Amino acid sequence: MRLGHVCIIVKDMRRSLEFYRDAMGLQVIIDDLLPNDEMFLTRDLETCTLEPGGRFRNLVLIDDEGSSLELHEWFYPVTKES
């Protein structure tokens, strides 16, 4: 089975990169802080989180077949344990 796109919210981006990039061999194609003026409107982010002032690091990694994995590390609101 092949996946097109998966998004995961992570608590520790460094550890997640060690696994997905370094151990699994995925390639980072996007590494950005959001919101920014080009990609994401602040009001859209506030609609998603129901909190003003949300910010997160957004990484997109791909494998050799083109499947993508998106990782989000939230700075605000803070990612909580579930």
ABEGO torsion letter per residue (X at the ends): XBBABBBBBBABAAAAAAAAAAAAGBBBABBBBOBBAAABBAAAAAAAAGBBGBBBBBBBBBBAAGBBBBBBBBAOBBBBBX
